[in-house]
Each structure stands twice: as structure tokens, then as C-alpha cells.
């Protein structure tokens, strides 16, 4: 069952003064099924983050429509949890207070907030750090807090914009496995933007590849790897074959963006 429908959505950023308007995203269609995990892959500047921000209600489409459970998306809402690449925690709040923030805004009593927040803090491996402030945490721990905060609000969908892009390689791999484990347990619908091919395959059930700007969906490929997934799947023939295919798709778009090749329309 499809819960998110993106139909004919495009985005043009209007220039100021002598600057020309920029078509960032061509008319795009995308359906997201219940409990699906879709990764959006593409070269820098292809409009993948723009698409995600429009689904989040942070940007408005120039054309087209976005609906979640049949209702138009026109503004941010609690039904969509957003996790950014940058650490977006409130620095004056502790881990527990950050995770409880949205619950408090909903008007839940403190005992209810704590009953929801503590299990999610434990799921992201931060039990014992509830009273730490963000400045006392590593980058990976801050992102785990942001993930717990998003999940604690019980969103219909989780939207993730290169959430592990600022982390070192080892921490990034640990976060990928952590999120996979949480998804396998929670089966939350996820839309996940990345520029990393290995990450896109390992995390996703489908990989949506976008073309160079102005972006469009170039292909939508299923990932035929069963769950639960262990990092060892990255060495399997299925993984390697899909990686080779996606590498070529992205290479063509990077060349096109650099003016070195012309991709077919």
C-alpha cells in the first residue's frame, strides 16, 4: 500500500537581480509503499535533498503535488520525522530532554514522555548518557540522539538527508548497521538521501537514482538482499553486481554534470 505519492513535482529556484532562475528538479513521480526503505542516490546538486525537503514540507513545489496518506503536504508535520546531516540538537538540552522535546510539544505529561523516550535512547545505544549535553557527545552519538528524537515522535515516515555524511568511516558503518537493526524491528517507512553507493544498497530495499541537474528519476532498482542484513553482504555477488550497475549510472551523470558527456534524455 502506497502512503506517499509524489506526482509531477518540480522545483525552480527564482534568481534575484541578474541571476537566472534555476530548474533544480524536473517533473518527478515517486510512490513510497508502507514500511519501505528507499534510498535516493545521485551526484551533487541533482535535487535529491530538494525533493526530500519538499516531502518534509520545508520547501514548496513549483509544480505538482505531494500527498501522505492521501492528504496534501504543505508544511512540516509530526507525521514526518527529519534527520539532517548536520547535528540539529538543542545544545542547552540534555540527551533525554532533546528526545523528549517533541513529546513535550505535543502536550504529553512527563511520565509519558519518559516512558517513550527511554526505550528509544536504549535502542540507539545511549543508555547512561541521558544527562549528557550535545557538546559532551561524539558526532555519532549526537546523530544517534537525533535519530532517537525523530523515532520517539512516532512519525508516519522518517526522512533522512545524508545523516551519516559528516561521520568518519568506521562510525558511519556502525550507524548504518544500527539504523538497519532499528528498521528491521520498527519497520518504519524511510526515505533516505545519500551520495554513497555502498550505503544506498546496504540500507535500501529500493535505490532511486537521480540524474544530474535538472534532476529527474533515472531508474528505480530493487535491492534483492534479504533481511536481516549483516555488513558481510557487501562482499556478496548480488551486492557487487548492483554496485557495478549503480556506479556506471552515477558515473554517466557525474560526467554529464561536468560537461564531459551527454546522457540520453
HUTA-V332204 format. One record per residue. D_FIRST is the distance of its C-alpha to the first C-alpha in Angstrom with 1 decimal. Layout:
BEGIN
d_first:D_FIRST
d_first:D_FIRST
END
This chain:
BEGIN
d_first:0.0
d_first:3.8
d_first:6.4
d_first:9.4
d_first:10.9
d_first:14.4
d_first:16.4
d_first:20.0
d_first:20.8
d_first:24.3
d_first:26.8
d_first:30.6
d_first:32.9
d_first:36.0
d_first:39.3
d_first:42.3
d_first:45.8
d_first:46.4
d_first:43.1
d_first:40.8
d_first:37.2
d_first:34.7
d_first:31.5
d_first:29.3
d_first:26.0
d_first:25.7
d_first:23.1
d_first:19.8
d_first:16.2
d_first:13.4
d_first:9.6
d_first:8.4
d_first:5.3
d_first:5.6
d_first:9.1
d_first:9.9
d_first:13.6
d_first:14.5
d_first:18.2
d_first:19.9
d_first:23.3
d_first:26.1
d_first:29.8
d_first:31.3
d_first:31.0
d_first:28.1
d_first:26.1
d_first:23.5
d_first:24.6
d_first:24.9
d_first:21.2
d_first:20.3
d_first:22.9
d_first:21.4
d_first:18.0
d_first:20.1
d_first:22.0
d_first:25.2
d_first:25.8
d_first:25.3
d_first:24.1
d_first:27.0
d_first:24.8
d_first:21.2
d_first:18.5
d_first:16.0
d_first:13.6
d_first:11.8
d_first:9.8
d_first:11.7
d_first:14.9
d_first:17.3
d_first:18.2
d_first:22.0
d_first:23.4
d_first:22.8
d_first:21.2
d_first:20.9
d_first:17.1
d_first:17.6
d_first:20.0
d_first:22.2
d_first:24.4
d_first:27.0
d_first:29.4
d_first:32.3
d_first:33.0
d_first:32.1
d_first:33.5
d_first:36.0
d_first:39.3
d_first:41.0
d_first:38.5
d_first:38.3
d_first:35.3
d_first:34.7
d_first:35.3
d_first:32.9
d_first:30.1
d_first:31.0
d_first:31.3
d_first:27.9
d_first:28.2
d_first:31.7
d_first:30.5
d_first:28.1
d_first:31.3
d_first:30.7
d_first:34.0
d_first:35.4
d_first:34.9
d_first:31.2
d_first:30.9
d_first:32.8
d_first:30.8
d_first:27.6
d_first:29.3
d_first:31.4
d_first:28.7
d_first:26.9
d_first:30.3
d_first:30.9
d_first:27.7
d_first:28.7
d_first:32.2
d_first:34.1
d_first:35.6
d_first:39.2
d_first:38.5
d_first:37.3
d_first:40.5
d_first:40.7
d_first:40.5
d_first:38.5
d_first:41.9
d_first:42.5
d_first:39.4
d_first:38.7
d_first:36.1
d_first:33.7
d_first:34.3
d_first:33.6
d_first:30.2
d_first:29.4
d_first:30.4
d_first:28.2
d_first:25.2
d_first:26.2
d_first:26.6
d_first:23.1
d_first:21.5
d_first:23.9
d_first:22.6
d_first:19.2
d_first:17.2
d_first:13.4
d_first:13.8
d_first:16.9
d_first:18.5
d_first:21.3
d_first:24.0
d_first:26.2
d_first:26.6
d_first:28.9
d_first:30.8
d_first:33.9
d_first:34.3
d_first:36.7
d_first:35.6
d_first:35.9
d_first:34.3
d_first:31.4
d_first:30.8
d_first:31.0
d_first:28.5
d_first:26.0
d_first:26.5
d_first:26.3
d_first:22.9
d_first:21.6
d_first:22.9
d_first:21.4
d_first:17.9
d_first:18.3
d_first:19.4
d_first:17.2
d_first:13.9
d_first:13.7
d_first:11.5
d_first:14.4
d_first:15.6
d_first:19.1
d_first:21.9
d_first:24.8
d_first:27.6
d_first:28.2
d_first:27.1
d_first:27.5
d_first:25.5
d_first:22.6
d_first:22.5
d_first:23.2
d_first:20.7
d_first:17.7
d_first:15.2
d_first:15.3
d_first:18.4
d_first:18.4
d_first:22.1
d_first:23.7
d_first:27.0
d_first:30.1
d_first:30.6
d_first:29.7
d_first:26.4
d_first:23.7
d_first:21.0
d_first:23.2
d_first:20.8
d_first:17.5
d_first:18.3
d_first:16.6
d_first:18.7
d_first:19.6
d_first:21.1
d_first:20.2
d_first:20.0
d_first:22.1
d_first:23.7
d_first:27.4
d_first:29.2
d_first:31.0
d_first:28.0
d_first:29.5
d_first:32.3
d_first:30.4
d_first:30.6
d_first:26.9
d_first:26.8
d_first:30.0
d_first:29.0
d_first:25.9
d_first:28.1
d_first:30.7
d_first:28.2
d_first:26.8
d_first:30.4
d_first:31.5
d_first:28.7
d_first:29.6
d_first:33.3
d_first:33.3
d_first:31.7
d_first:34.1
d_first:37.0
d_first:35.8
d_first:35.6
d_first:39.2
d_first:40.4
d_first:41.2
d_first:39.0
d_first:37.1
d_first:33.5
d_first:32.4
d_first:30.6
END
